[in-house]
């Protein structure tokens, strides 16, 4: 069985690692007639294509930047950031194998049998966040009117921005995808015309307190999906450095992907392979890896210049709020 771990110690670039891993995985999949490994191989090639096609990334980020300019014009008093990234190779590999483990485990728990190959392949057609953008807004307290509560006003502005985003991007070659969040409460601040497209984790906060708005678009020019997240600074702090931080989220996912108590070993090759790949990936000692443009002191102190672990940054824009006395009534 081919594993990403086996390619992380030769000093190669991330693109070389992707090329070698996908080529060897494809060769092995053909020899063993493993169709899920072929799907896996195509997934890796998709990541490699995202990383190499700088022209389409430049086009996409430029169209996203137009919304940034629109916000700077309409909301000069807000502070906000636009950030974009391509999911890291290690994170993407863990997520792909994790989906296989979770889907087969849940299916077996419910039905006492394994999903068919077409069902499993269809379940893996779910990756929409390999490219993700995040808009974070903040309202400086000097701009509050008497009696206003900052958090409430920021949420109002956040929904305003969300209401404008869909039509703005659809006019520039993006198509919004319907939300897969079932039975969600609807905020009265989100327009009826755009509500079906948003996963509203503000009106429907997660058990850990995570709050955000998520929407998925298909970029018809670049021919790829992107996810856009919208948060206030308070929500972003809670998600990045607070109780809902990504490390905790990853630990929860690792725990879910380490389940195999109801799945007998040796009965399902797709589950066994994905489970093993996921487990050994969790056990990586990052300080021992030899990947070009990546170094780590340990599993916390990491300097990643290639998107191996942290993700590849593709869009940093920051807008500082204008001073109160600069505003024109």
Buried (B, 14 or more C-beta within 10 A) or exposed (E): EBBBBBBBEEEBBBBBBBBBBBBBBBEBBEEEEBBBBBBBBEBBBBBBEBBEBEEBBEBBBEBBBEBBEBBBEEBBBBBBBBBBBBBBBBBBBBBBBBBBBBBBBBBBEEEEEBBEEEEBBEBBEEBBBBBBBBBBBBBBEEBEEEEEEBEEBBBEBBBBBBBBBBEBBEEBBBBBBEBEEEEBEEBEBBBEEBBEBBBBBBBBBEEBEBBBBBBBBBBEEBEBBBBBBBBBBBBBBBBBEBEBBEEBBBEEBBEEBBBBEEBEEEEBEBBBBBBBBBBEBBEBEBEEBEBBEBBBEEEEEBEBEBBBBBBBEBBEBEBEBBEEEEEEE
